[in-house]
Amino acid sequence: MTMEELKEAVDILSHEEQQHLQDYINQKQSQAMDIDALFQALDEIRAGFSDKEFAELERDMNFEYIEPLDKGERNG
């Protein structure tokens, strides 16, 4: 479908259908911006570490942490 055909298809939609389409497009754009912002934040975080430091950070983040039991829970 060409852009011109798409525009023609939108023109025949009811006002409600056009609003639904607009909401859908806005949602898709918002998701793309969120992903772009995430990648930018990850790049900024990564830039603050050496390769070795980042590898250690990644290892630590993937390590399973188990909360120790309170003294009362150990006894009973």
Buried (B, 14 or more C-beta within 10 A) or exposed (E): EEEEEEEEEEEEEEEEEEEEEEEEEEEEEEEEEEEEEEEEEEEEEEEEEEEEEBEEBEEEEEEEEEEEEEEEEEEE
